[in-house]
Each structure stands twice: as structure tokens, then as C-alpha cells.
Amino acid sequence: MPTMKIRGGDLDLVEYEFVAFSPGEEIRTCGLLGKVTADPQEGTFTAVAPARIHLSVFDMNRFAPGHPGGGGLGFAIRLYCQAEVSCTPEGIEVEHPRASIIRHFLIAMSRAVGYTGGFHVVATDHGKEHVGLGSTSTLLTAVGNATNAALGSPLSSDQIRVLIGNNYVEETEGGDVVFGFETGVGPAVSTHGGIGVMGDALSLVYQHPFAEDKNVFIVIPPTGVSSAGEHEFDLLMTRARTLDYRDRELKVYMIMMDLIPAVERGDLKTIGDIMWEIEFRGSKRAEVEHHSFALYEYMSRLREAGLEFVAMSSVGPAIAIITEKSRGDMESIVASLGLEIAVEAAVDNQGVQVTPLV
């Protein structure tokens, strides 16, 4: 695995070595071991979790692979991952292409609640990987909540998302895993629905229903730049850190003093104006520029067409649009830019849903 250099300033140079390990190693039980106890249930339990739009990290200097945090803002959308989980006498059987990350998290949950049996898992995801829609965190939220139900619900939904954040990994080509970047935004909004504001160390600062009667459209502009792996690391831990040293206080001020009040009164136009300002600030600017200034051109043209809310999700290149306009109106707008609608949805204000299968 590569050794990456992190530069946040003239006197801030750190080397981080990506060390791959087998699923089930480097487990963190988050202080739960011995405090909660599994009560395995018969039958199969299913959980359906909404995907997330991650609008901004607040401070890239407060997190790193294996060190969740940094704060952030995002919301849940009606694009879903599903997991069906049942307890078995032994072993872990996973029916999903990303079995390594699922296996790793199942072992983390088992150790946290003192469970020594096995699992059978059938999972499906939303099919939009590494474009900014939270494929990994949404999948783990579904798996975690279905597994918790199968174990007799020893954990609260917030304890599950904290376990996800502290054991968040991405898979390697050889089937091993490495620690990944995690602010906690994805599991929080996938769990609770609506819009969420995160502080450092996976703390949920604010959650509220959001844009209940509006339409959500996702467009994915063409880009020749990767948003995963080594490319993502270079972006997040170099230029993004530098820019957040400068703009982190401003971003948090706008969220606390302007965006949250606008959410409370349902003022989508003001929310869109604040997010447009954030697109040019700190690490969000680095993420957009990562895909070239053409992405700013796309978003600017969408704003000029009268769309109330336009923002890039995570490290992109997916652009999230929230508007009162119909699909017909949207198709005309995006077609004029040479784009097409990748996802038509709405904000999910319910969060993860768990039911037993009959």
C-alpha cells in the first residue's frame, strides 16, 4: 500500500502509510464491550436505508483514515440500500460484491455485543458507487440495523452509527480492507432521515425534516478524475486541509447562523444561496476544483436556470438539485447543458426502516 504525504501548511507535513488488513482485524468496540449483550432472534430481519448527499465537511484537519470526525452537513434521499440478516450457528456468509467491508463490520458488531455465532446476509445497494452518494455508508447502515434487530436490538441507532464511523473501511483489490475517511454524515442522515449537521467525533448536532414537498434530481457530469482511493486521499489531505485552515470558521458560522434558521422556516432559496457560497469555500472548493472548473460552469448554469438549490455531493462529481420544478422542466434544462438526469428522487425524512421478514 502507498505512503501518502499530507501537507496542510508550511510547517504541517505528515506521512500516512495505508496499511491493509484482513476483515476482522483492527476492530474498535467503542466502549460497548461488556455493557450490552446480544439476544439472537430467530428469522430474518430486513433494513432499508436511504442514501445520502454529503454537502460539505467543516474542517478536513479534524479527520483522517481511521480517525473519524471533521463535522459536516448532508441530507437523505429516496435512493436505497437493503440488507436481510439472520443469525446462524457459525460463520459469516455474505451475498454481496463488497463482502469484505460487510464482513468487517459484522465482526465489529459481534465483538461489541458479545455475540459468538454467525450470520447470513443478503444485501443490495443503490448501484451508484464512488460518485458522491454514500454507497458504502448507506450499505453499512442497512446491514448494521438489520443485524442489530437479528441480535435482539442490543444497540441504539446512534450506537450503530458510531460503530460504523469508527470501523469504516474500504476494500482493496485483494479482498483486504483499509481505514477510510468518515465524517459520520452518511450514517446519521441515513439513520434519522432529513438534513443533519455533524460536529467532530461523530456527534450529531442538528437534525430536521427537509424539503418535504420538493423534488430532488441528481446529474453526474463527465469527469476524467477519480473520486476514490489514492486520488481522493491526495485531494482531501493536501489542498482541502490548507483551504479549511482559512475558511472553517466562516463555513460553520454560515451553517449555525443562517442555514439552520432557514431549514427551520423551510426557506429553500436561502438554503440554496448559503450552499452556493459554501461551494467556493474551504475544502468544498478543493473538491469541486478537483474535477476542473468545468464543474463550476455546470453548476452556475443550473443556478442561472432558476434552480433553487445546486450543490456537489461529497468529492463528486454528482450534483444534487432540489427544486419545485417538474421533471419535464428539468429535462429541458439539463439537456441544454449536454447532461441527463441520473436519479429522480425526493428527500427521505424517515430514515432507516427495519422489519422482520415473514
C-alpha positions as CSV (number, residue, x, y, z in Angstrom):
1,M,0.0,0.0,0.0
2,P,1.3,3.5,-0.7
3,T,2.7,6.0,1.8
4,M,0.9,9.4,1.3
5,K,2.2,12.8,2.3
6,I,-0.3,15.2,3.9
7,R,0.6,18.9,3.7
8,G,-1.7,21.3,5.5
9,G,0.8,24.2,5.7
10,D,4.5,25.2,5.6
11,L,5.1,23.5,9.0
12,D,2.5,20.8,8.6
13,L,3.8,17.7,6.8
14,V,2.7,14.3,7.9
15,E,3.3,10.9,6.3
16,Y,0.4,8.4,6.4
17,E,1.0,4.8,5.5
18,F,-2.0,3.0,4.2
19,V,-1.8,-0.5,5.8
20,A,-4.2,-3.1,4.5
21,F,-5.5,-5.7,6.9
22,S,-7.9,-8.6,6.9
23,P,-11.6,-8.1,7.6
24,G,-12.0,-8.5,11.4
25,E,-8.6,-7.1,12.4
26,E,-8.2,-3.6,13.9
27,I,-11.7,-3.7,15.4
28,R,-12.9,-0.9,17.6
29,T,-15.8,-1.7,20.0
30,C,-16.3,2.0,21.1
31,G,-16.6,1.2,24.8
32,L,-19.6,-1.1,24.3
33,L,-17.9,-4.4,25.1
34,G,-19.4,-5.8,28.4
35,K,-22.1,-3.1,28.5
36,V,-24.5,-4.6,26.0
37,T,-25.5,-8.2,25.4
38,A,-26.9,-9.9,22.3
39,D,-30.1,-11.9,22.4
40,P,-30.1,-13.7,19.0
41,Q,-33.5,-13.9,17.4
42,E,-35.0,-16.5,15.0
43,G,-35.9,-15.5,11.5
44,T,-34.6,-12.9,9.0
45,F,-34.7,-9.2,9.5
46,T,-34.5,-6.6,6.8
47,A,-33.4,-3.0,6.9
48,V,-33.8,-0.4,4.1
49,A,-31.6,2.7,4.4
50,P,-31.7,5.9,2.3
51,A,-28.6,7.2,0.5
52,R,-27.1,10.5,1.4
53,I,-26.0,13.7,-0.2
54,H,-22.9,15.0,1.7
55,L,-22.8,18.7,1.2
56,S,-19.6,19.8,3.0
57,V,-17.0,18.8,5.5
58,F,-16.4,21.6,8.0
59,D,-12.8,21.0,8.8
60,M,-10.6,18.5,7.0
61,N,-7.9,19.0,9.6
62,R,-10.1,17.1,12.2
63,F,-10.2,13.7,10.5
64,A,-8.0,11.2,8.7
65,P,-8.2,7.5,7.7
66,G,-9.0,5.6,10.9
67,H,-9.8,8.9,12.8
68,P,-13.5,9.8,12.1
69,G,-14.6,13.4,12.5
70,G,-14.3,16.8,10.8
71,G,-18.0,17.7,11.1
72,G,-20.3,18.1,8.1
73,L,-23.7,18.7,6.5
74,G,-25.9,16.4,4.4
75,F,-29.4,15.0,3.8
76,A,-31.0,11.7,3.0
77,I,-32.6,10.9,-0.3
78,R,-35.1,8.2,-1.5
79,L,-32.4,6.0,-3.1
80,Y,-32.0,2.9,-1.0
81,C,-29.7,0.1,0.1
82,Q,-31.3,-3.0,1.7
83,A,-29.9,-5.8,3.9
84,E,-31.5,-9.0,5.0
85,V,-29.8,-10.6,8.0
86,S,-30.3,-13.8,10.0
87,C,-28.3,-15.4,12.8
88,T,-26.7,-18.7,12.2
89,P,-24.7,-21.1,14.4
90,E,-21.3,-20.1,13.0
91,G,-19.5,-18.5,10.1
92,I,-20.4,-15.4,8.1
93,E,-22.0,-15.8,4.6
94,V,-22.4,-12.6,2.6
95,E,-24.3,-12.3,-0.7
96,H,-23.0,-9.0,-2.0
97,P,-20.0,-8.0,-4.1
98,R,-18.5,-5.9,-1.3
99,A,-18.3,-8.8,1.1
100,S,-15.1,-7.6,2.7
101,I,-16.5,-4.4,4.2
102,I,-19.7,-6.1,5.3
103,R,-17.7,-8.9,7.0
104,H,-15.5,-6.5,8.8
105,F,-18.5,-4.6,10.2
106,L,-20.3,-7.7,11.2
107,I,-17.3,-8.8,13.2
108,A,-17.1,-5.4,14.9
109,M,-20.8,-5.6,15.9
110,S,-20.4,-9.2,17.2
111,R,-17.5,-8.2,19.4
112,A,-19.2,-5.1,20.7
113,V,-22.3,-7.1,21.9
114,G,-20.5,-10.4,22.8
115,Y,-22.0,-12.5,20.1
116,T,-20.1,-15.6,19.0
117,G,-22.4,-17.1,16.4
118,G,-22.6,-16.4,12.6
119,F,-24.7,-14.5,10.1
120,H,-26.3,-14.9,6.7
121,V,-26.5,-11.6,4.8
122,V,-28.2,-10.8,1.5
123,A,-27.6,-7.1,0.6
124,T,-28.4,-4.9,-2.4
125,D,-27.2,-1.4,-2.9
126,H,-28.3,1.6,-4.9
127,G,-25.8,1.0,-7.7
128,K,-24.1,4.4,-7.7
129,E,-20.7,3.8,-6.3
130,H,-17.9,6.5,-5.9
131,V,-19.9,9.4,-7.4
132,G,-20.8,11.1,-4.1
133,L,-24.0,9.3,-3.0
134,G,-22.6,7.4,0.0
135,S,-22.7,3.9,-1.3
136,T,-20.5,2.5,1.5
137,S,-22.1,4.3,4.4
138,T,-25.6,3.6,3.3
139,L,-24.9,-0.1,2.8
140,L,-23.3,-0.4,6.2
141,T,-26.3,1.5,7.8
142,A,-28.7,-1.1,6.3
143,V,-26.5,-4.0,7.4
144,G,-25.9,-2.6,10.9
145,N,-29.6,-2.0,11.6
146,A,-30.8,-5.4,10.2
147,T,-28.0,-7.2,12.2
148,N,-28.9,-5.3,15.4
149,A,-32.6,-6.5,15.0
150,A,-31.4,-10.1,14.4
151,L,-29.3,-9.8,17.6
152,G,-32.3,-8.7,19.7
153,S,-31.7,-4.9,19.3
154,P,-28.9,-4.5,22.0
155,L,-27.7,-1.2,20.4
156,S,-29.4,2.1,19.8
157,S,-29.4,3.5,16.3
158,D,-26.8,6.1,17.4
159,Q,-24.6,3.4,18.8
160,I,-24.7,1.6,15.5
161,R,-23.7,4.7,13.5
162,V,-20.8,5.4,15.9
163,L,-19.6,1.8,15.4
164,I,-19.8,2.3,11.6
165,G,-17.8,5.5,11.9
166,N,-15.0,4.0,14.0
167,N,-14.8,0.8,11.9
168,Y,-15.3,2.5,8.5
169,V,-13.2,0.8,5.8
170,E,-12.9,0.5,2.1
171,E,-11.9,-2.8,0.3
172,T,-8.7,-3.4,-1.6
173,E,-8.5,-5.4,-4.9
174,G,-7.1,-8.3,-3.0
175,G,-10.0,-8.5,-0.6
176,D,-8.4,-6.8,2.4
177,V,-9.6,-3.6,3.8
178,V,-8.1,-0.2,4.8
179,F,-9.4,2.5,7.0
180,G,-11.3,5.2,5.1
181,F,-12.5,8.8,5.6
182,E,-15.6,9.2,7.6
183,T,-17.4,12.3,9.0
184,G,-20.4,10.5,10.1
185,V,-22.8,12.5,7.9
186,G,-23.9,9.5,5.9
187,P,-24.9,7.1,8.7
188,A,-26.5,10.0,10.6
189,V,-28.9,11.1,7.9
190,S,-29.4,7.5,6.6
191,T,-30.4,6.6,10.2
192,H,-32.6,9.6,11.1
193,G,-33.6,11.0,7.7
194,G,-33.9,14.7,6.8
195,I,-31.0,17.1,7.0
196,G,-28.2,16.6,9.5
197,V,-25.4,18.7,10.9
198,M,-22.4,16.9,12.4
199,G,-19.8,18.1,14.9
200,D,-16.5,16.5,15.4
201,A,-16.1,12.9,16.7
202,L,-19.4,11.7,15.0
203,S,-21.6,14.0,17.2
204,L,-25.0,14.7,15.7
205,V,-25.6,18.4,16.4
206,Y,-28.8,19.0,14.5
207,Q,-31.4,17.0,12.6
208,H,-34.6,18.2,11.0
209,P,-37.1,17.3,8.2
210,F,-36.1,18.9,5.0
211,A,-37.6,19.9,1.6
212,E,-40.6,17.6,2.2
213,D,-42.6,18.8,-0.9
214,K,-39.7,19.4,-3.2
215,N,-38.1,17.3,-6.0
216,V,-34.5,16.1,-5.9
217,F,-32.6,15.4,-9.1
218,I,-29.0,14.1,-9.4
219,V,-26.9,14.8,-12.5
220,I,-23.4,13.3,-13.0
221,P,-21.3,15.5,-15.3
222,P,-18.5,13.8,-17.2
223,T,-15.1,13.8,-15.5
224,G,-11.8,12.1,-16.1
225,V,-10.8,12.4,-12.4
226,S,-11.3,9.6,-9.8
227,S,-13.1,10.3,-6.6
228,A,-11.9,7.2,-4.8
229,G,-8.7,5.7,-3.4
230,E,-5.3,7.4,-3.8
231,H,-6.9,10.3,-5.8
232,E,-9.4,11.0,-3.0
233,F,-6.6,10.9,-0.4
234,D,-4.5,13.4,-2.3
235,L,-7.4,15.8,-2.6
236,L,-8.7,15.6,1.0
237,M,-5.4,15.7,2.9
238,T,-3.5,18.3,0.9
239,R,-5.2,21.3,-0.7
240,A,-8.5,20.7,1.2
241,R,-6.8,20.9,4.5
242,T,-5.0,24.1,3.6
243,L,-8.2,25.8,2.5
244,D,-10.1,24.7,5.6
245,Y,-7.5,26.4,7.8
246,R,-8.7,29.6,6.2
247,D,-12.4,29.1,5.8
248,R,-13.6,26.6,8.5
249,E,-14.9,29.3,10.9
250,L,-16.8,31.0,8.1
251,K,-18.4,27.8,7.0
252,V,-19.6,26.8,10.5
253,Y,-20.8,30.4,11.1
254,M,-23.0,30.2,8.0
255,I,-24.4,26.9,9.0
256,M,-25.2,27.8,12.5
257,M,-26.4,31.4,12.0
258,D,-28.0,31.2,8.5
259,L,-28.6,27.7,7.2
260,I,-30.2,26.1,10.3
261,P,-32.7,29.0,10.7
262,A,-33.6,28.7,7.0
263,V,-34.2,25.0,7.5
264,E,-36.5,25.7,10.4
265,R,-38.6,28.0,8.4
266,G,-38.5,25.9,5.2
267,D,-36.7,28.6,3.1
268,L,-35.2,26.6,0.3
269,K,-34.0,29.6,-1.7
270,T,-31.9,30.9,1.3
271,I,-30.6,27.4,1.9
272,G,-29.5,27.2,-1.8
273,D,-27.8,30.6,-1.6
274,I,-25.8,29.6,1.5
275,M,-24.8,26.3,-0.1
276,W,-23.7,28.1,-3.3
277,E,-21.4,30.3,-1.1
278,I,-20.0,27.2,0.6
279,E,-19.2,25.7,-2.8
280,F,-16.4,28.3,-3.1
281,R,-15.1,28.0,0.4
282,G,-12.5,25.7,2.1
283,S,-12.4,22.0,1.3
284,K,-15.6,22.2,-0.8
285,R,-13.8,24.4,-3.2
286,A,-10.9,21.9,-3.4
287,E,-13.4,19.1,-4.1
288,V,-15.1,20.9,-6.9
289,E,-11.9,22.1,-8.5
290,H,-10.6,18.5,-8.3
291,H,-13.0,17.9,-11.3
292,S,-11.8,21.1,-13.1
293,F,-13.6,24.5,-13.3
294,A,-16.0,22.9,-15.8
295,L,-18.0,21.6,-12.9
296,Y,-18.4,25.2,-11.6
297,E,-19.7,26.1,-15.1
298,Y,-22.3,23.3,-15.0
299,M,-23.5,24.3,-11.5
300,S,-23.5,28.0,-12.4
301,R,-25.6,27.4,-15.5
302,L,-28.1,25.3,-13.4
303,R,-28.4,28.1,-10.9
304,E,-29.0,30.6,-13.7
305,A,-31.8,28.4,-15.0
306,G,-33.7,29.2,-11.8
307,L,-33.0,26.1,-9.8
308,E,-33.2,26.9,-6.1
309,F,-30.6,24.5,-4.7
310,V,-27.5,23.3,-6.6
311,A,-24.5,21.6,-4.8
312,M,-21.9,18.9,-5.5
313,S,-22.1,15.9,-3.2
314,S,-19.0,14.8,-1.3
315,V,-16.0,14.6,-3.6
316,G,-18.3,14.4,-6.6
317,P,-18.9,14.5,-9.4
318,A,-22.6,14.1,-8.6
319,I,-24.6,17.3,-8.5
320,A,-27.7,17.5,-6.3
321,I,-30.5,19.7,-7.3
322,I,-33.6,20.5,-5.1
323,T,-36.4,22.4,-6.8
324,E,-40.1,22.8,-7.2
325,K,-39.7,22.4,-11.0
326,S,-41.1,19.3,-12.7
327,R,-39.1,16.5,-14.4
328,G,-40.2,17.9,-17.7
329,D,-38.7,21.3,-16.9
330,M,-35.6,19.7,-15.6
331,E,-35.0,17.5,-18.6
332,S,-35.1,20.7,-20.8
333,I,-32.6,22.5,-18.6
334,V,-30.1,19.6,-18.2
335,A,-30.3,18.7,-21.9
336,S,-29.3,22.2,-22.9
337,L,-26.0,21.5,-20.9
338,G,-25.4,18.2,-22.6
339,L,-26.4,16.4,-19.3
340,E,-29.1,14.0,-18.3
341,I,-30.9,13.1,-15.1
342,A,-29.2,10.2,-13.4
343,V,-31.6,10.0,-10.4
344,E,-35.0,11.4,-9.7
345,A,-35.9,11.2,-6.0
346,A,-37.0,13.3,-3.0
347,V,-35.7,13.9,0.4
348,D,-36.2,10.9,2.8
349,N,-37.4,12.2,6.1
350,Q,-38.0,8.8,7.8
351,G,-34.5,7.3,7.8
352,V,-33.7,3.6,8.1
353,Q,-36.7,1.2,8.4
354,V,-36.3,-2.2,10.0
355,T,-38.9,-5.0,9.8
356,P,-38.9,-8.8,10.3
357,L,-39.4,-10.9,7.2
358,V,-42.3,-13.3,7.3
